[in-house]
Amino acid sequence: MAASGFEGFEKRLELHFSGDDPVIGMGGLRQVDFYSLEEVLHAVQCTVVSAVGNQYFDSYVLSESSLFVYPTKIIIKTCGTTQLLKSVRPFIHYACEIGLIVTECRYTRGNYIFPKAQPYPHTNFKEEIIYLQDQLPNHLCYRKASVMPSKFTSHSWHVFSASCDKCYSLPISNDLYSVEICMTDLDRVLARKFFKHPDTTGKQMTEITGIGDINSNALICDFAFDPCGYSMNGIDGDRYSTIHVTPEDGFSYASFECVGSIYDDRDDIVKVLKKVVQVFRPGTMSVSITCTSSSEIWSRIFKAVEPLGMKRRSCTVDEFPAAGTVVFQTFTSTRK
């Protein structure tokens, strides 16, 4: 807990691995036992509060955000004053023990609301990158770090990518894209729904806020924090989604993240984004889209939220090794 308030903006780490087919066929990273995962999370300074899995991956709701474990991929995002980058070396170590080698690393985050409260190595982006590069093996030799700006000092996008392949775009068969949304200045009436009453459950928060309608096909693992706050992971086949909410006045924040495919119905992501905006009605919102193939997904985002009173203020594009193209857009509400 920061002295001025809770830090909602998450740090996000994604690690990709490769190995022999038999290892992956037996579950790959999902073979790493829960005790080992707990050790990694202890170093980060968070714990598991709820979990669910299916045939494709395991999903963990953490005391500070989320962890997803696939056979050849790990995604972990943590908020507050957690030390996320301390998970890099242990994750690589446990993967190596089962015969997997790291092939990609991606790190992203927005602007901290309370940057002075962050512990090393998260004191600033330069320190984060110096620390992170020291944790990675030398074969991840194609590396890039960049801060993607906007018109607001409160919203910029920090990106680091490392790969053993210098290609900036992967084959078209890699059709997935990720959407990361950061929202501040939430509607106060809607934010009050994320304050816990003595008998409030995560499931009840999911229902009364409308979060359950964002993707009605998803299996939701949710958690309501005391006295306020909310987290959920959604599982829909091999795709995940996640939401985290810090509802306090003065530093209210919510995030939404999901995965889509360029072959999905064009209206799918539009419907999802409209529902997200309607659940929170943020004053300011940033949307980062990462796609390894040529796509106009970013323009669909713009068309989805504009009719809801969100005006686009900036759009920045950059390319990163293996991660592909990152499009970062910011929006502000026109509501009075």
Disulfide bonds with the S-S distance in Angstrom:
none
